[in-house]
Amino acid sequence: MHQTIKVGKDPGYFLHLGAPLKELGAFLDKTYGASGHYLIITNPIVADLYAEQLLEGLKYFRTDLITVPDSEEEKSLARISKLTEQALRCRADRATIVIALGGGVIGDLAGFFASIFMRGIRYIHIPTTFLAQIDSSIGGKVAVNHPAGKNLLGSFYSPQFVWTDFTTLETLPWVEIQNGLAETIKHALVGDPELLDLVEEKVDAIKNKDLVVLQNIAMKSLAVKVKIVSEDEREKNQRVLLNLGHSFGHALEADQGFRGITHGQGVSLGLLAASYISYNRGLLSAGELARIENILNKLELPTWVTSCDPYVLLELMAGDKKNKAGNKVLVLPVGIGKAMAVADCEDGEIVVAWKKIIK
Ligand SMILES: NC(=O)c1ccc[n+]([C@@H]2O[C@H](COP(=O)([O-])OP(=O)(O)OC[C@H]3O[C@@H](n4cnc5c(N)ncnc54)[C@H](O)[C@@H]3O)[C@@H](O)[C@H]2O)c1
């Protein structure tokens, strides 16, 4: 199945879902013509697995492939500078189209590079992780990190289109699928109660990496993100809801030096901490809270953590980019399938939630 879904308006762009890697060349030929220069940016792991398939489809074009080491640390201005030198050596010009082949790190880095190289050239994203397929490839945010903060330097810069071949999930390690699943649970809580039913029903197939089931869940999950970002492309209103679990999760990631805990694990704990606040405010029933904890457990995502100081975590939350006028902006689930952003959480209320997940 090759389906397309439009993201955003004016002009927006298309997600090509279930689109085989080897068919990209024919699509590019039809869309942009036979002559063109494509600069593929990827990492060695993804290149080993998928570059050959991709290049086979692109064999009639002028292509260059640049690999960057596989690490979040490569989302840096230093790497942007190196990419610039490499692109120039490949005789890239304003007509060159960047192809970001990889997960969220490559998508953010190559997308940001495309947004500033020669004042902006076109790019295409081929997301190869579950997280990138359902989340980071949608919404046009590109960025690199800075010592003062994650994704601190970036822009809104949409790809020409996204080309998603779900069969790339076959080689993705379970821990990376889990990172995406934490975002899927977030999407279910923010906008699709039926998605939670589906994940609960198919939990064994998910853990067996059943591709049909994963694809079905990915389609429902990404639909929540598409709907929200299409209505709020520049994050002025409801797009903030996609931050559910992240204010807590980022604090945990920062506390562990971005190494001791994966992003998905941080989001899982963050979803639960936010759910405790909702429960205490009467926005979630005891049954709904238990259901959230239960599905996270079944997906082998953490629901508690040790050796953390709630006051240190509180302090780390003060630096969240989403905060406004010194107030912590938190997103709270309201039942299953709805969420709201609040700026009136007292520090004491947040500490109580932290204490619930710190054993
Ligand atoms: N732009 C956005 O809106 C947005 C949203 C969420 C996250 N992000 C960013 O995304 C990044 C995380 O992305 P990620 O979770 O995809 O991590 P990632 O890009 O680091 O990929 C995870 C690992 O999987 C490997 N990999 C990728 N595809 C594979 C495949 N098909 N088979 C086997 N291995 C494969 C990678 O080499 C890497 O080791 C973070 O930098 C985060 O800030 C951006």
PDBQT file of the ligand as one rigid body, heavy atoms in Angstrom, charges set to zero:
ROOT
HETATM    1  N1  LIG A 401      11.921  17.382  14.637  1.00  0.00    +0.000 N 
HETATM    2  C1  LIG A 401      11.029  16.919  15.474  1.00  0.00    +0.000 C 
HETATM    3  O1  LIG A 401       9.862  17.304  15.457  1.00  0.00    +0.000 OA
HETATM    4  C2  LIG A 401      11.456  15.877  16.461  1.00  0.00    +0.000 A 
HETATM    5  C3  LIG A 401      10.486  15.188  17.207  1.00  0.00    +0.000 A 
HETATM    6  C4  LIG A 401      10.910  14.173  18.067  1.00  0.00    +0.000 A 
HETATM    7  C5  LIG A 401      12.266  13.873  18.177  1.00  0.00    +0.000 A 
HETATM    8  N2  LIG A 401      13.172  14.584  17.450  1.00  0.00    +0.000 N 
HETATM    9  C6  LIG A 401      14.602  14.269  17.528  1.00  0.00    +0.000 C 
HETATM   10  O2  LIG A 401      14.782  12.951  17.027  1.00  0.00    +0.000 OA
HETATM   11  C7  LIG A 401      15.972  12.413  17.585  1.00  0.00    +0.000 C 
HETATM   12  C8  LIG A 401      15.715  10.981  17.994  1.00  0.00    +0.000 C 
HETATM   13  O3  LIG A 401      15.358  10.255  16.839  1.00  0.00    +0.000 OA
HETATM   14  P1  LIG A 401      15.363   8.668  16.793  1.00  0.00    +0.000 P 
HETATM   15  O4  LIG A 401      14.670   8.160  17.995  1.00  0.00    +0.000 OA
HETATM   16  O5  LIG A 401      14.877   8.280  15.459  1.00  0.00    +0.000 OA
HETATM   17  O6  LIG A 401      16.893   8.299  17.031  1.00  0.00    +0.000 OA
HETATM   18  P2  LIG A 401      18.146   8.122  16.040  1.00  0.00    +0.000 P 
HETATM   19  O7  LIG A 401      17.998   8.920  14.837  1.00  0.00    +0.000 OA
HETATM   20  O8  LIG A 401      19.351   8.303  16.894  1.00  0.00    +0.000 OA
HETATM   21  O9  LIG A 401      18.041   6.579  15.643  1.00  0.00    +0.000 OA
HETATM   22  C9  LIG A 401      18.121   5.619  16.664  1.00  0.00    +0.000 C 
HETATM   23  C10 LIG A 401      19.120   4.507  16.325  1.00  0.00    +0.000 C 
HETATM   24  O10 LIG A 401      18.541   3.659  15.326  1.00  0.00    +0.000 OA
HETATM   25  C11 LIG A 401      19.463   3.461  14.260  1.00  0.00    +0.000 C 
HETATM   26  N3  LIG A 401      18.647   3.199  13.095  1.00  0.00    +0.000 N 
HETATM   27  C12 LIG A 401      17.928   4.069  12.376  1.00  0.00    +0.000 A 
HETATM   28  N4  LIG A 401      17.163   3.430  11.487  1.00  0.00    +0.000 NA
HETATM   29  C13 LIG A 401      17.421   2.120  11.636  1.00  0.00    +0.000 A 
HETATM   30  C14 LIG A 401      16.924   0.940  11.032  1.00  0.00    +0.000 A 
HETATM   31  N5  LIG A 401      15.938   0.983  10.143  1.00  0.00    +0.000 N 
HETATM   32  N6  LIG A 401      17.417  -0.245  11.416  1.00  0.00    +0.000 NA
HETATM   33  C15 LIG A 401      18.371  -0.315  12.392  1.00  0.00    +0.000 A 
HETATM   34  N7  LIG A 401      18.859   0.751  13.029  1.00  0.00    +0.000 NA
HETATM   35  C16 LIG A 401      18.378   1.951  12.649  1.00  0.00    +0.000 A 
HETATM   36  C17 LIG A 401      20.279   4.727  14.258  1.00  0.00    +0.000 C 
HETATM   37  O11 LIG A 401      21.505   4.533  13.619  1.00  0.00    +0.000 OA
HETATM   38  C18 LIG A 401      20.433   5.004  15.741  1.00  0.00    +0.000 C 
HETATM   39  O12 LIG A 401      21.470   4.213  16.283  1.00  0.00    +0.000 OA
HETATM   40  C19 LIG A 401      16.380  13.319  18.719  1.00  0.00    +0.000 C 
HETATM   41  O13 LIG A 401      17.489  14.091  18.318  1.00  0.00    +0.000 OA
HETATM   42  C20 LIG A 401      15.169  14.231  18.911  1.00  0.00    +0.000 C 
HETATM   43  O14 LIG A 401      15.518  15.517  19.371  1.00  0.00    +0.000 OA
HETATM   44  C21 LIG A 401      12.792  15.562  16.586  1.00  0.00    +0.000 A 
ENDROOT
TORSDOF 0
